[in-house]
Each structure stands twice: as C-alpha cells, then as structure tokens.
C-alpha cells in the first residue's frame, strides 16, 4: 500500500447504543453493544478541505 501513497489502518470503537425507530403505527426500541469500525488511509486529502 505504501506504493500507492497511502498508509491504511483500521480503528475500532466499542460502545453501548440505543436505537429507536418510530413508524406510523409501530415503534421499535433496541439497545446493546455497538461496534464502530472504519478504515483510515493515513494521508490527508486536499480535496476534503479539512485541516
């Protein structure tokens, strides 16, 4: 991957989560463990306009 100019790695976070979906005739509530995982390419992208 270094040859492509990127230095990727994965980040993973664990958390307790609550989700409520409210419909016209039904509401569903769930709670439990959440895994949030994403790939970080390790290089800034000037097109994103972030500092």
Number of C-alpha atoms within 10 A of each C-alpha: 8 7 6 6 10 13 12 12 10 10 9 9 9 10 10 9 11 11 10 10 9 10 8 5 5 7 9 9 9 9 10 9 10 12 11 10 11 11 10 13 14 12 10 12 10 8 6 7 7 7 6
